[in-house]
Amino acid sequence: MFAAGDKVLIVACADDSRAVGRTGRIVDQVPPGPLTAGRWTVTGIGVLIGPVLCHGHELAKTGP
């Protein structure tokens, strides 16, 4: 389970493969639901990569 502000490593991302191997931060204040098809919103990935939606199994927590 993730929480808003958690730093995560993107190990896979069906939404945008350019994000794989990069780190970002979880945006969601609550667990994802039907609107995002159960995917977490990750931002702060890179200058040319906007926020992406990733399933929990595509992410690894790296820090607080």
Sequence and secondary structure as in RCSB ss.txt:
>XXXX:A:sequence
MFAAGDKVLIVACADDSRAVGRTGRIVDQVPPGPLTAGRWTVTGIGVLIGPVLCHGHELAKTGP
>XXXX:A:secstr
   TT EEEES  SS GGGTT EEEE  SS   GGGTT EEEE SBTTB  EEE GGGEEEEE 
